[in-house]
Amino acid sequence: MPEAPVKTPQRPKLTIRRGKKVTEGVEVQSVFADIKSGQLKPKHEFSMDGVNWRRLDNHPQLAKAFASAPEPEPKNKGPWVFLFLTFLLVLVGAYFHPYWAFYNVQTAADSRDVQKLSQWVDYSDLSRHVQSQLDVQWSEVSAEKFSKTPYAKLADPMGRAQVNKMTNALVTPEAVMGFARGETDLIGSWARGSSKASAVEDSKDPLEGLGLNLESVKGVLDSVKGVLAQVEFRYAGINSFVVTISTANGESLDFMYERKGMGWKLSGITLPSKGVRSSLNDIAQSALKSARAKAKSGAVNKSRKEKEKKDEKKPVQVAKLDNKKNAYMATLELKGLTVGKGKRFLFSSPNPGLFATLTNTGNKTLSEVEVTVYFYNGKGAIVSEKKLYPVSVSKYRPGRDNDPLNPKKSKKVGYLVKEFAPPSWAGKVQMRVTDIVFKK
């Protein structure tokens, strides 16, 4: 009689509960493995029947498993810490960057470093900001100084030209560095252009490449009269930052820094009205004086111009020719008249010359063509004339000018004018065909 097979006892299976998540049919060995890997915690629960529940660490063998299980490795928080610190640095840097721009402008002014200053100043915006201030004050000054004089139309444009020059002087590196040091009393000198560029020297600071040194910090304090309380900082908007410097003479300067991309630059300076007004008054007085002198000389100049007008030569007149010649001369064209340089011989020196193209568009052959060249001076008046013959058929005159000008043909015309151009010639000429001879 065969033996009955031996039945292998079934291993008990557990039901595991992790909060609201319930997993049934979990083998005991899997529970030990999950404890070792850290997936199961002591607070998690198990049940044999799905009704009665106990904490895992309440079971003696499971409690030992928890005790012998390795400590789980902490999560690597390094990247998050790095990102947080980076964000914090960017945030702090964004807030304090205009302060850093102010610091660099002050240190550049203290060390007379024009190259460094240019990195922190937007001269185009600065020029527009200063110009707008001067225009407003000039309108007030000119109205006050010129309103009761007959010379306003002459004086105002003269003054405005000087105001534009004053703007250019007040946005030079020398002036900006002076304002940074609180030297508002030099506005008049800069306006007159008396500041010396030689006073600005390149910095010899060996730590210049690092952008920071202790001596420069002292220079910043000295440049604002040594007391930090005389400097006020404030944001005027997200992209605007204002630094107000109070000077020793009671004036105050507002330095406007604007955001430029990722950085900040000095883009405006509100000048003290007292110094600016004084310089504009001087400009107005000078313009008024020049206007009076110009008005007085106007009568003399007017009579002189009338005399010169009478003395001007009459327009170019072509000699009277017979009707047949006059009619055919209309078919001759002189084009491309230019003043340049040419050579008489291959190795000779170049000299001023006249060059053009003469074309016979008619149906007759010409044995002689006379052209007249008129020379003008700088005032537009004719000072000399010269007759030339680019076509002249004669047995006594060999050369290319001895060939007739046939119908529908062109000829290059070129003459060196060194020998017959007058000394007062200003380089302008006119050339006309003044006579012709038909070939017999």
TORDREN-150260 format. One record per residue (C-alpha): x, y, z; residue in three letters. Coordinates in steps of 0.05 Angstrom, whole numbers. Example, Ala and Ser with C-alpha at 12.3 -4.5 7.8 and 13.67 -1.06 7.14 Angstrom:
BEGIN
r px:246 | py:-90 | pz:156 | rest:Ala
r px:273 | py:-21 | pz:143 | rest:Ser
This chain:
BEGIN
r px:0 | py:0 | pz:0 | rest:Met
r px:31 | py:66 | pz:-22 | rest:Pro
r px:50 | py:118 | pz:29 | rest:Glu
r px:9 | py:183 | pz:31 | rest:Ala
r px:49 | py:246 | pz:10 | rest:Pro
r px:75 | py:289 | pz:67 | rest:Val
r px:42 | py:358 | pz:67 | rest:Lys
r px:88 | py:418 | pz:75 | rest:Thr
r px:61 | py:464 | pz:129 | rest:Pro
r px:39 | py:531 | pz:100 | rest:Gln
r px:75 | py:593 | pz:126 | rest:Arg
r px:30 | py:643 | pz:160 | rest:Pro
r px:14 | py:706 | pz:121 | rest:Lys
r px:0 | py:774 | pz:151 | rest:Leu
r px:-41 | py:834 | pz:134 | rest:Thr
r px:-1 | py:898 | pz:139 | rest:Ile
r px:-31 | py:967 | pz:149 | rest:Arg
r px:7 | py:1031 | pz:135 | rest:Arg
r px:-40 | py:1087 | pz:153 | rest:Gly
r px:-98 | py:1079 | pz:105 | rest:Lys
r px:-61 | py:1031 | pz:60 | rest:Lys
r px:-75 | py:956 | pz:75 | rest:Val
r px:-37 | py:899 | pz:42 | rest:Thr
r px:-61 | py:828 | pz:51 | rest:Glu
r px:-24 | py:762 | pz:44 | rest:Gly
r px:44 | py:787 | pz:63 | rest:Val
r px:94 | py:733 | pz:79 | rest:Glu
r px:133 | py:739 | pz:144 | rest:Val
r px:200 | py:738 | pz:107 | rest:Gln
r px:177 | py:797 | pz:65 | rest:Ser
r px:161 | py:834 | pz:129 | rest:Val
r px:232 | py:824 | pz:155 | rest:Phe
r px:260 | py:845 | pz:88 | rest:Ala
r px:218 | py:909 | pz:87 | rest:Asp
r px:239 | py:925 | pz:158 | rest:Ile
r px:312 | py:918 | pz:139 | rest:Lys
r px:303 | py:962 | pz:77 | rest:Ser
r px:267 | py:1015 | pz:118 | rest:Gly
r px:200 | py:1009 | pz:81 | rest:Gln
r px:164 | py:987 | pz:144 | rest:Leu
r px:166 | py:1030 | pz:207 | rest:Lys
r px:153 | py:1009 | pz:280 | rest:Pro
r px:88 | py:1048 | pz:279 | rest:Lys
r px:59 | py:1007 | pz:223 | rest:His
r px:10 | py:952 | pz:243 | rest:Glu
r px:-1 | py:878 | pz:227 | rest:Phe
r px:-59 | py:829 | pz:236 | rest:Ser
r px:-68 | py:754 | pz:231 | rest:Met
r px:-143 | py:757 | pz:218 | rest:Asp
r px:-154 | py:827 | pz:191 | rest:Gly
r px:-194 | py:846 | pz:253 | rest:Val
r px:-145 | py:851 | pz:310 | rest:Asn
r px:-86 | py:898 | pz:298 | rest:Trp
r px:-19 | py:907 | pz:334 | rest:Arg
r px:40 | py:953 | pz:322 | rest:Arg
r px:98 | py:918 | pz:289 | rest:Leu
r px:146 | py:935 | pz:346 | rest:Asp
r px:98 | py:900 | pz:395 | rest:Asn
r px:117 | py:833 | pz:366 | rest:His
r px:181 | py:807 | pz:400 | rest:Pro
r px:215 | py:781 | pz:338 | rest:Gln
r px:195 | py:841 | pz:296 | rest:Leu
r px:219 | py:888 | pz:351 | rest:Ala
r px:287 | py:853 | pz:348 | rest:Lys
r px:287 | py:861 | pz:273 | rest:Ala
r px:276 | py:936 | pz:281 | rest:Phe
r px:332 | py:939 | pz:333 | rest:Ala
r px:382 | py:904 | pz:287 | rest:Ser
r px:360 | py:941 | pz:223 | rest:Ala
r px:412 | py:992 | pz:197 | rest:Pro
r px:396 | py:1066 | pz:205 | rest:Glu
r px:366 | py:1093 | pz:141 | rest:Pro
r px:410 | py:1141 | pz:104 | rest:Glu
r px:386 | py:1212 | pz:109 | rest:Pro
r px:361 | py:1243 | pz:45 | rest:Lys
r px:412 | py:1286 | pz:9 | rest:Asn
r px:389 | py:1357 | pz:20 | rest:Lys
r px:453 | py:1387 | pz:-10 | rest:Gly
r px:422 | py:1409 | pz:-77 | rest:Pro
r px:363 | py:1442 | pz:-43 | rest:Trp
r px:408 | py:1478 | pz:6 | rest:Val
r px:452 | py:1501 | pz:-52 | rest:Phe
r px:392 | py:1526 | pz:-91 | rest:Leu
r px:365 | py:1562 | pz:-30 | rest:Phe
r px:432 | py:1596 | pz:-16 | rest:Leu
r px:439 | py:1615 | pz:-89 | rest:Thr
r px:370 | py:1645 | pz:-90 | rest:Phe
r px:386 | py:1682 | pz:-25 | rest:Leu
r px:450 | py:1709 | pz:-53 | rest:Leu
r px:416 | py:1732 | pz:-118 | rest:Val
r px:361 | py:1765 | pz:-77 | rest:Leu
r px:411 | py:1801 | pz:-32 | rest:Val
r px:455 | py:1819 | pz:-91 | rest:Gly
r px:396 | py:1848 | pz:-130 | rest:Ala
r px:378 | py:1891 | pz:-71 | rest:Tyr
r px:448 | py:1916 | pz:-56 | rest:Phe
r px:473 | py:1922 | pz:-128 | rest:His
r px:457 | py:1996 | pz:-135 | rest:Pro
r px:496 | py:2008 | pz:-70 | rest:Tyr
r px:554 | py:1972 | pz:-103 | rest:Trp
r px:546 | py:2016 | pz:-165 | rest:Ala
r px:548 | py:2078 | pz:-121 | rest:Phe
r px:610 | py:2052 | pz:-86 | rest:Tyr
r px:646 | py:2041 | pz:-152 | rest:Asn
r px:629 | py:2111 | pz:-178 | rest:Val
r px:656 | py:2141 | pz:-113 | rest:Gln
r px:720 | py:2100 | pz:-114 | rest:Thr
r px:732 | py:2117 | pz:-187 | rest:Ala
r px:723 | py:2191 | pz:-171 | rest:Ala
r px:770 | py:2185 | pz:-112 | rest:Asp
r px:825 | py:2150 | pz:-153 | rest:Ser
r px:813 | py:2193 | pz:-216 | rest:Arg
r px:801 | py:2129 | pz:-255 | rest:Asp
r px:764 | py:2149 | pz:-319 | rest:Val
r px:763 | py:2078 | pz:-347 | rest:Gln
r px:730 | py:2049 | pz:-285 | rest:Lys
r px:681 | py:2107 | pz:-282 | rest:Leu
r px:658 | py:2094 | pz:-353 | rest:Ser
r px:636 | py:2024 | pz:-333 | rest:Gln
r px:586 | py:2052 | pz:-283 | rest:Trp
r px:560 | py:2114 | pz:-319 | rest:Val
r px:511 | py:2117 | pz:-377 | rest:Asp
r px:535 | py:2182 | pz:-409 | rest:Tyr
r px:478 | py:2184 | pz:-460 | rest:Ser
r px:424 | py:2183 | pz:-407 | rest:Asp
r px:464 | py:2229 | pz:-363 | rest:Leu
r px:471 | py:2280 | pz:-420 | rest:Ser
r px:396 | py:2280 | pz:-433 | rest:Arg
r px:381 | py:2288 | pz:-359 | rest:His
r px:428 | py:2347 | pz:-351 | rest:Val
r px:405 | py:2378 | pz:-417 | rest:Gln
r px:332 | py:2377 | pz:-394 | rest:Ser
r px:350 | py:2414 | pz:-330 | rest:Gln
r px:390 | py:2467 | pz:-367 | rest:Leu
r px:335 | py:2477 | pz:-419 | rest:Asp
r px:283 | py:2491 | pz:-365 | rest:Val
r px:327 | py:2540 | pz:-329 | rest:Gln
r px:351 | py:2573 | pz:-393 | rest:Trp
r px:279 | py:2586 | pz:-414 | rest:Ser
r px:269 | py:2624 | pz:-348 | rest:Glu
r px:335 | py:2662 | pz:-353 | rest:Val
r px:326 | py:2682 | pz:-426 | rest:Ser
r px:255 | py:2706 | pz:-414 | rest:Ala
r px:281 | py:2748 | pz:-356 | rest:Glu
r px:342 | py:2777 | pz:-392 | rest:Lys
r px:318 | py:2785 | pz:-464 | rest:Phe
r px:244 | py:2803 | pz:-457 | rest:Ser
r px:256 | py:2878 | pz:-454 | rest:Lys
r px:310 | py:2883 | pz:-507 | rest:Thr
r px:305 | py:2886 | pz:-583 | rest:Pro
r px:360 | py:2835 | pz:-589 | rest:Tyr
r px:323 | py:2774 | pz:-564 | rest:Ala
r px:320 | py:2740 | pz:-633 | rest:Lys
r px:395 | py:2746 | pz:-640 | rest:Leu
r px:414 | py:2732 | pz:-568 | rest:Ala
r px:372 | py:2671 | pz:-554 | rest:Asp
r px:402 | py:2624 | pz:-606 | rest:Pro
r px:471 | py:2648 | pz:-587 | rest:Met
r px:457 | py:2631 | pz:-515 | rest:Gly
r px:426 | py:2564 | pz:-530 | rest:Arg
r px:488 | py:2544 | pz:-569 | rest:Ala
r px:529 | py:2560 | pz:-506 | rest:Gln
r px:480 | py:2521 | pz:-463 | rest:Val
r px:491 | py:2460 | pz:-507 | rest:Asn
r px:566 | py:2468 | pz:-497 | rest:Lys
r px:554 | py:2474 | pz:-422 | rest:Met
r px:516 | py:2408 | pz:-423 | rest:Thr
r px:575 | py:2373 | pz:-457 | rest:Asn
r px:622 | py:2402 | pz:-405 | rest:Ala
r px:579 | py:2379 | pz:-346 | rest:Leu
r px:577 | py:2306 | pz:-369 | rest:Val
r px:651 | py:2296 | pz:-378 | rest:Thr
r px:687 | py:2247 | pz:-332 | rest:Pro
r px:721 | py:2305 | pz:-297 | rest:Glu
r px:655 | py:2338 | pz:-280 | rest:Ala
r px:622 | py:2273 | pz:-258 | rest:Val
r px:681 | py:2257 | pz:-212 | rest:Met
r px:677 | py:2328 | pz:-184 | rest:Gly
r px:603 | py:2321 | pz:-168 | rest:Phe
r px:617 | py:2254 | pz:-135 | rest:Ala
r px:666 | py:2291 | pz:-89 | rest:Arg
r px:614 | py:2345 | pz:-75 | rest:Gly
r px:650 | py:2400 | pz:-115 | rest:Glu
r px:588 | py:2438 | pz:-137 | rest:Thr
r px:625 | py:2504 | pz:-133 | rest:Asp
r px:663 | py:2485 | pz:-197 | rest:Leu
r px:601 | py:2485 | pz:-242 | rest:Ile
r px:620 | py:2552 | pz:-270 | rest:Gly
r px:690 | py:2529 | pz:-287 | rest:Ser
r px:665 | py:2467 | pz:-322 | rest:Trp
r px:613 | py:2508 | pz:-359 | rest:Ala
r px:668 | py:2553 | pz:-386 | rest:Arg
r px:709 | py:2492 | pz:-405 | rest:Gly
r px:767 | py:2511 | pz:-360 | rest:Ser
r px:774 | py:2442 | pz:-326 | rest:Ser
r px:838 | py:2407 | pz:-344 | rest:Lys
r px:835 | py:2336 | pz:-369 | rest:Ala
r px:907 | py:2327 | pz:-345 | rest:Ser
r px:880 | py:2328 | pz:-274 | rest:Ala
r px:852 | py:2259 | pz:-285 | rest:Val
r px:901 | py:2202 | pz:-279 | rest:Glu
r px:893 | py:2128 | pz:-284 | rest:Asp
r px:890 | py:2090 | pz:-218 | rest:Ser
r px:953 | py:2055 | pz:-196 | rest:Lys
r px:917 | py:2012 | pz:-145 | rest:Asp
r px:947 | py:1941 | pz:-148 | rest:Pro
r px:881 | py:1912 | pz:-123 | rest:Leu
r px:841 | py:1947 | pz:-177 | rest:Glu
r px:825 | py:1880 | pz:-210 | rest:Gly
r px:790 | py:1856 | pz:-147 | rest:Leu
r px:745 | py:1917 | pz:-146 | rest:Gly
r px:754 | py:1928 | pz:-71 | rest:Leu
r px:808 | py:1956 | pz:-24 | rest:Asn
r px:809 | py:1989 | pz:44 | rest:Leu
r px:839 | py:2055 | pz:19 | rest:Glu
r px:781 | py:2062 | pz:-30 | rest:Ser
r px:731 | py:2055 | pz:28 | rest:Val
r px:764 | py:2114 | pz:63 | rest:Lys
r px:762 | py:2152 | pz:-3 | rest:Gly
r px:687 | py:2141 | pz:-8 | rest:Val
r px:677 | py:2173 | pz:60 | rest:Leu
r px:724 | py:2230 | pz:44 | rest:Asp
r px:689 | py:2243 | pz:-22 | rest:Ser
r px:624 | py:2258 | pz:14 | rest:Val
r px:658 | py:2303 | pz:64 | rest:Lys
r px:675 | py:2247 | pz:111 | rest:Gly
r px:607 | py:2237 | pz:144 | rest:Val
r px:563 | py:2179 | pz:121 | rest:Leu
r px:502 | py:2212 | pz:151 | rest:Ala
r px:507 | py:2263 | pz:94 | rest:Gln
r px:487 | py:2209 | pz:45 | rest:Val
r px:416 | py:2183 | pz:37 | rest:Glu
r px:396 | py:2122 | pz:-3 | rest:Phe
r px:326 | py:2105 | pz:-28 | rest:Arg
r px:292 | py:2064 | pz:-81 | rest:Tyr
r px:249 | py:2108 | pz:-127 | rest:Ala
r px:220 | py:2047 | pz:-161 | rest:Gly
r px:238 | py:1977 | pz:-181 | rest:Ile
r px:288 | py:2002 | pz:-233 | rest:Asn
r px:308 | py:2068 | pz:-201 | rest:Ser
r px:353 | py:2083 | pz:-142 | rest:Phe
r px:370 | py:2153 | pz:-115 | rest:Val
r px:430 | py:2174 | pz:-74 | rest:Val
r px:428 | py:2244 | pz:-44 | rest:Thr
r px:495 | py:2275 | pz:-24 | rest:Ile
r px:496 | py:2337 | pz:20 | rest:Ser
r px:557 | py:2380 | pz:9 | rest:Thr
r px:595 | py:2425 | pz:56 | rest:Ala
r px:567 | py:2489 | pz:25 | rest:Asn
r px:495 | py:2469 | pz:38 | rest:Gly
r px:480 | py:2443 | pz:-32 | rest:Glu
r px:452 | py:2374 | pz:-46 | rest:Ser
r px:461 | py:2329 | pz:-106 | rest:Leu
r px:415 | py:2273 | pz:-127 | rest:Asp
r px:450 | py:2216 | pz:-163 | rest:Phe
r px:400 | py:2173 | pz:-203 | rest:Met
r px:419 | py:2102 | pz:-216 | rest:Tyr
r px:378 | py:2061 | pz:-266 | rest:Glu
r px:375 | py:1987 | pz:-277 | rest:Arg
r px:411 | py:1967 | pz:-341 | rest:Lys
r px:399 | py:1894 | pz:-355 | rest:Gly
r px:429 | py:1855 | pz:-296 | rest:Met
r px:467 | py:1915 | pz:-270 | rest:Gly
r px:459 | py:1989 | pz:-250 | rest:Trp
r px:490 | py:2052 | pz:-278 | rest:Lys
r px:491 | py:2126 | pz:-260 | rest:Leu
r px:441 | py:2157 | pz:-309 | rest:Ser
r px:425 | py:2225 | pz:-281 | rest:Gly
r px:449 | py:2280 | pz:-233 | rest:Ile
r px:402 | py:2333 | pz:-207 | rest:Thr
r px:446 | py:2394 | pz:-205 | rest:Leu
r px:440 | py:2449 | pz:-152 | rest:Pro
r px:400 | py:2506 | pz:-183 | rest:Ser
r px:442 | py:2561 | pz:-152 | rest:Lys
r px:506 | py:2543 | pz:-188 | rest:Gly
r px:471 | py:2528 | pz:-253 | rest:Val
r px:431 | py:2593 | pz:-252 | rest:Arg
r px:494 | py:2634 | pz:-241 | rest:Ser
r px:528 | py:2603 | pz:-302 | rest:Ser
r px:466 | py:2613 | pz:-345 | rest:Leu
r px:463 | py:2686 | pz:-325 | rest:Asn
r px:535 | py:2694 | pz:-348 | rest:Asp
r px:517 | py:2660 | pz:-414 | rest:Ile
r px:457 | py:2706 | pz:-423 | rest:Ala
r px:499 | py:2768 | pz:-411 | rest:Gln
r px:551 | py:2745 | pz:-460 | rest:Ser
r px:498 | py:2728 | pz:-513 | rest:Ala
r px:465 | py:2796 | pz:-504 | rest:Leu
r px:531 | py:2832 | pz:-513 | rest:Lys
r px:547 | py:2793 | pz:-576 | rest:Ser
r px:476 | py:2807 | pz:-603 | rest:Ala
r px:484 | py:2882 | pz:-593 | rest:Arg
r px:551 | py:2882 | pz:-629 | rest:Ala
r px:522 | py:2841 | pz:-686 | rest:Lys
r px:462 | py:2887 | pz:-693 | rest:Ala
r px:506 | py:2949 | pz:-696 | rest:Lys
r px:549 | py:2919 | pz:-751 | rest:Ser
r px:488 | py:2897 | pz:-789 | rest:Gly
r px:479 | py:2963 | pz:-826 | rest:Ala
r px:552 | py:2964 | pz:-848 | rest:Val
r px:548 | py:2892 | pz:-871 | rest:Asn
r px:483 | py:2906 | pz:-908 | rest:Lys
r px:513 | py:2963 | pz:-949 | rest:Ser
r px:575 | py:2921 | pz:-962 | rest:Arg
r px:533 | py:2863 | pz:-988 | rest:Lys
r px:494 | py:2910 | pz:-1033 | rest:Glu
r px:558 | py:2936 | pz:-1063 | rest:Lys
r px:585 | py:2866 | pz:-1073 | rest:Glu
r px:520 | py:2847 | pz:-1106 | rest:Lys
r px:528 | py:2904 | pz:-1156 | rest:Lys
r px:600 | py:2885 | pz:-1170 | rest:Asp
r px:583 | py:2812 | pz:-1184 | rest:Glu
r px:594 | py:2790 | pz:-1256 | rest:Lys
r px:535 | py:2779 | pz:-1300 | rest:Lys
r px:513 | py:2708 | pz:-1317 | rest:Pro
r px:554 | py:2672 | pz:-1370 | rest:Val
r px:537 | py:2696 | pz:-1439 | rest:Gln
r px:552 | py:2657 | pz:-1502 | rest:Val
r px:577 | py:2698 | pz:-1561 | rest:Ala
r px:526 | py:2712 | pz:-1614 | rest:Lys
r px:531 | py:2663 | pz:-1671 | rest:Leu
r px:493 | py:2653 | pz:-1735 | rest:Asp
r px:428 | py:2615 | pz:-1732 | rest:Asn
r px:456 | py:2553 | pz:-1766 | rest:Lys
r px:512 | py:2546 | pz:-1714 | rest:Lys
r px:465 | py:2560 | pz:-1656 | rest:Asn
r px:417 | py:2507 | pz:-1680 | rest:Ala
r px:471 | py:2454 | pz:-1688 | rest:Tyr
r px:506 | py:2470 | pz:-1621 | rest:Met
r px:444 | py:2444 | pz:-1587 | rest:Ala
r px:463 | py:2374 | pz:-1613 | rest:Thr
r px:531 | py:2376 | pz:-1577 | rest:Leu
r px:534 | py:2347 | pz:-1507 | rest:Glu
r px:586 | py:2360 | pz:-1453 | rest:Leu
r px:577 | py:2308 | pz:-1398 | rest:Lys
r px:614 | py:2284 | pz:-1337 | rest:Gly
r px:653 | py:2348 | pz:-1323 | rest:Leu
r px:698 | py:2334 | pz:-1263 | rest:Thr
r px:757 | py:2366 | pz:-1229 | rest:Val
r px:812 | py:2316 | pz:-1213 | rest:Gly
r px:886 | py:2304 | pz:-1224 | rest:Lys
r px:923 | py:2283 | pz:-1286 | rest:Gly
r px:992 | py:2277 | pz:-1316 | rest:Lys
r px:1020 | py:2307 | pz:-1379 | rest:Arg
r px:1072 | py:2253 | pz:-1385 | rest:Phe
r px:1077 | py:2183 | pz:-1357 | rest:Leu
r px:1128 | py:2198 | pz:-1303 | rest:Phe
r px:1108 | py:2270 | pz:-1288 | rest:Ser
r px:1075 | py:2293 | pz:-1224 | rest:Ser
r px:999 | py:2296 | pz:-1221 | rest:Pro
r px:967 | py:2365 | pz:-1227 | rest:Asn
r px:895 | py:2392 | pz:-1225 | rest:Pro
r px:857 | py:2378 | pz:-1288 | rest:Gly
r px:788 | py:2382 | pz:-1320 | rest:Leu
r px:757 | py:2321 | pz:-1352 | rest:Phe
r px:693 | py:2313 | pz:-1392 | rest:Ala
r px:662 | py:2277 | pz:-1452 | rest:Thr
r px:642 | py:2315 | pz:-1515 | rest:Leu
r px:590 | py:2280 | pz:-1560 | rest:Thr
r px:566 | py:2301 | pz:-1629 | rest:Asn
r px:494 | py:2275 | pz:-1632 | rest:Thr
r px:479 | py:2311 | pz:-1698 | rest:Gly
r px:490 | py:2291 | pz:-1770 | rest:Asn
r px:547 | py:2339 | pz:-1790 | rest:Lys
r px:622 | py:2333 | pz:-1783 | rest:Thr
r px:658 | py:2388 | pz:-1744 | rest:Leu
r px:728 | py:2410 | pz:-1758 | rest:Ser
r px:733 | py:2455 | pz:-1698 | rest:Glu
r px:698 | py:2459 | pz:-1630 | rest:Val
r px:712 | py:2516 | pz:-1582 | rest:Glu
r px:696 | py:2507 | pz:-1507 | rest:Val
r px:702 | py:2561 | pz:-1454 | rest:Thr
r px:720 | py:2543 | pz:-1382 | rest:Val
r px:695 | py:2590 | pz:-1327 | rest:Tyr
r px:732 | py:2589 | pz:-1260 | rest:Phe
r px:694 | py:2608 | pz:-1196 | rest:Tyr
r px:720 | py:2633 | pz:-1129 | rest:Asn
r px:695 | py:2613 | pz:-1059 | rest:Gly
r px:638 | py:2664 | pz:-1063 | rest:Lys
r px:610 | py:2635 | pz:-1127 | rest:Gly
r px:634 | py:2690 | pz:-1173 | rest:Ala
r px:670 | py:2680 | pz:-1239 | rest:Ile
r px:742 | py:2703 | pz:-1232 | rest:Val
r px:772 | py:2678 | pz:-1298 | rest:Ser
r px:756 | py:2643 | pz:-1363 | rest:Glu
r px:796 | py:2604 | pz:-1414 | rest:Lys
r px:781 | py:2583 | pz:-1486 | rest:Lys
r px:803 | py:2514 | pz:-1506 | rest:Leu
r px:798 | py:2474 | pz:-1571 | rest:Tyr
r px:787 | py:2399 | pz:-1562 | rest:Pro
r px:773 | py:2394 | pz:-1637 | rest:Val
r px:816 | py:2435 | pz:-1685 | rest:Ser
r px:834 | py:2406 | pz:-1753 | rest:Val
r px:897 | py:2438 | pz:-1779 | rest:Ser
r px:959 | py:2414 | pz:-1816 | rest:Lys
r px:1000 | py:2455 | pz:-1768 | rest:Tyr
r px:971 | py:2421 | pz:-1706 | rest:Arg
r px:986 | py:2346 | pz:-1705 | rest:Pro
r px:957 | py:2302 | pz:-1650 | rest:Gly
r px:890 | py:2275 | pz:-1627 | rest:Arg
r px:857 | py:2344 | pz:-1625 | rest:Asp
r px:870 | py:2348 | pz:-1701 | rest:Asn
r px:818 | py:2296 | pz:-1716 | rest:Asp
r px:748 | py:2320 | pz:-1736 | rest:Pro
r px:688 | py:2303 | pz:-1693 | rest:Leu
r px:643 | py:2259 | pz:-1736 | rest:Asn
r px:568 | py:2250 | pz:-1727 | rest:Pro
r px:546 | py:2204 | pz:-1670 | rest:Lys
r px:617 | py:2202 | pz:-1642 | rest:Lys
r px:645 | py:2222 | pz:-1574 | rest:Ser
r px:712 | py:2248 | pz:-1552 | rest:Lys
r px:746 | py:2250 | pz:-1484 | rest:Lys
r px:766 | py:2320 | pz:-1463 | rest:Val
r px:821 | py:2332 | pz:-1412 | rest:Gly
r px:864 | py:2392 | pz:-1395 | rest:Tyr
r px:914 | py:2408 | pz:-1340 | rest:Leu
r px:895 | py:2476 | pz:-1312 | rest:Val
r px:957 | py:2491 | pz:-1270 | rest:Lys
r px:982 | py:2543 | pz:-1319 | rest:Glu
r px:918 | py:2583 | pz:-1329 | rest:Phe
r px:875 | py:2572 | pz:-1266 | rest:Ala
r px:874 | py:2637 | pz:-1224 | rest:Pro
r px:900 | py:2636 | pz:-1152 | rest:Pro
r px:831 | py:2652 | pz:-1124 | rest:Ser
r px:799 | py:2591 | pz:-1158 | rest:Trp
r px:760 | py:2550 | pz:-1107 | rest:Ala
r px:755 | py:2486 | pz:-1149 | rest:Gly
r px:688 | py:2499 | pz:-1182 | rest:Lys
r px:684 | py:2505 | pz:-1258 | rest:Val
r px:635 | py:2509 | pz:-1314 | rest:Gln
r px:648 | py:2488 | pz:-1387 | rest:Met
r px:606 | py:2508 | pz:-1447 | rest:Arg
r px:612 | py:2500 | pz:-1523 | rest:Val
r px:619 | py:2571 | pz:-1548 | rest:Thr
r px:635 | py:2562 | pz:-1623 | rest:Asp
r px:639 | py:2509 | pz:-1677 | rest:Ile
r px:664 | py:2503 | pz:-1750 | rest:Val
r px:632 | py:2455 | pz:-1799 | rest:Phe
r px:679 | py:2412 | pz:-1841 | rest:Lys
r px:678 | py:2434 | pz:-1914 | rest:Lys
